[in-house]
C-alpha cells in the first residue's frame, strides 16, 4: 500500500475505526494480496510500491546480512496478520513479538493520539502464543532476516529459543537480568527498556542491544550517543522515534546500526521505509557512470516520436495512404463523395494515434536519458514492459483482417534498437535516491498529485484495452455510428473492406494508448522522488501532444458528443491536477 493510496484513500477512512479493527483490516487485506499464488502477490506489491534496496545499503552484523538498515517493530503487527505483506515492503529485517508461551487472553486497545502523532501501545504483550507463531514461521518464506522478541521467565525463554532456533535469525530478550545466556547459534540482543544501570561489561555478553523510544527522538538519540561514548562497540538497534527520513538519519549518525519503525510507520505511511532508504542512498552520493545501452533506448523513442509526426502529417493531409486505397479498391475521392464523415472519422482515429505516438516517444526518450542512463532499474523495466506490449499490438491491427505493411516495416525498424537496449542494460541494478527528508506540506500535496497521475495511467491502460477490444470486435460505439450517420451494414455494402480498415485504425490506437498508459502509470508509481524535475517535465511535455491532438480533432471534425469526449475531459482534469500538485515537490532540490 503506497503512500498515495494510504494517505489519499484508506487512512482517512480507517482512522475513524477502533485502532485494532483498522489495523487488522488493513493487515489482512495486504496479506491476502501477498498470498496470491505463484508469487504473484509479491509482484503486485512491488509493482505498486517499488521497494527494492540499493546494493550499496547492504550491511552485515553478527553474521547476518541486511539489505538495508530499516526494520519494522513487532508492535505494529502483534498478531502477525500482515507478516507476508510486510516481507514485501522493502524492510531490511522484521521483528516478531514479543512472543509469550501462552496466547494473550485479553489485551488493552492501543491509544491513538492523532494530534500528537503518537500511539500508546499496551504494556502487556499482545501475543498469539508460541505454538501459533512457530507454525506461522514454518510456512513463512523469508525475504529478510527475522528477529523474534521473547517475553517470559528463564525457563520459558529457553523453551522458546529452542522452538524458534530453525526459523529466527536472532533473538531479542525483553528481560534485563539473566544469569546464564541460552545456548543458541543465533545472536541475542538485549532490550534495555527495563534495565537500569547495567554495566558495559554485562552488555558485552550480548550481540547487541535494543533501545526503545520512550520520550521522543532527541532522548533516544542521546541514549545511542551515550552508549557509543562509553565505549560500547556492539550492534545497537533502536525502535520507534522515526516519523520521517531525517529521524532515521539522525539515529544512524549517532551510532545506531539498525532502526525499527513503529508508530511513525502508521502516521507517515508504508512508503516511509522506501523514503528512508532513498535518503540513505542520497547521503552516500554514489558516483555513477552512464549506463551502456541507454542511447539505443533513446533512439527507439526518437523513431516512435518521428513516426508519430509522420502519422500526424498524413492525418491532416491525405488521411489514407496508397496501400489503403489498394486494399479498399477505390480512391479517397470516391469515399469523400459518398460520405465525407467516413474520411473525417478516419482522420479522427489516425490523429489521436499520432498524438499518442508522439507522447510515447517523448516519454521513452526521457526515461532513457534521465533514468536508464543513470542506471535506474525501474526506468529500464518501464521501457521494456511498454515496448513489448506495443510490439504485440501488431496482432490487434490484423484482428479484423487488414494487415498494414507500413506498421510491420516500422516494427522491424524499431526492433533492433529495442533489443540492443534490452541486452546492454540486462544487468542494471540501480535504485533511486531522494533529497526528501521531512514530511513537509509539499510532500503531502505531492501524494495527491501522484494519486492523480496513477489514476490517469490506470485509465489509459483500461481505455487502451477497451478500445483494442472494440477494434477487433464491434469496431464502433453508438456515438461513432451517429456521427457517421450510417450503420455497419451500410458501410459494408458500400465497400466490404472499409470496416477492416477502420477496425485497424481503432485497434492500433487502442494498442498505442495501452502502451503509453503503462509508461504513464509506471512513471507515476516509480518516479516520484523529490527533486526529479525531469519527471515533472516528462509528464508536462509528454502529455501535451496526446491531449492536444485527441481533443482538437474532435472539434475540428465536429464530433463533439459530450459522452464520447467525457473520458478525455476526465483524463485532462487528472493531468492538470497532477501537474499542479506535484510541481513544487519535483522542483525542490534541497535536502528538505
Buried (B, 14 or more C-beta within 10 A) or exposed (E): BBBBBBBBEBBEEBEEEEBBEBBBBBBEBBBEBBEEEEEEBBEBBBBBBBBBBBEBBEBEBBEBEBBBBBBBBBBBBBBBBBBBBBBBBBBBBBBBBBBBBEBBEEBEEBEBEEEEBBBEBBEEBBBBBBEBBBEBBEEBEEBBBBBBBBBBEEEBBBBBBEBBBEBBBBBBBBBBEBEEEBEBEBBBBBBBBEBEEEEEEEBEEBBBBBBBBEEEBEEBBEBBBEBBEEEBEBBBBBBBBBBBBBBBBBBBEBBBBBBBBBBBBBBBBBBBBBBBBBBBBBBEEEEEEEBBBBBBBBBBBBBBBEBBBBBBEBBBEBBBBEEBBEBBEBEBEEBBEBBEBBBBBBBBBBBBBBBBBBBBBBBBBBBBBBBBBBBBBBBBBBBBBBBBBBBEBBEBBBBBEBEBEBBEEBBEEBEEBBEBBBEBBEEBEBBBBBBBBBBBEBBEBBBBBBBBBBBBBBBBBBBBBBBBBBBBEEBBBEBBBEBBEBEBEEBBEBBEBBBBBBBBBBBBBBBBBBBBBBBBBBBBBBBBBBBBEBBBBBBBEBBBBBBBBBBEBBEBBEBEBEEBBEBBEEBBEBBEBBBEBBBBBBBBEEBB
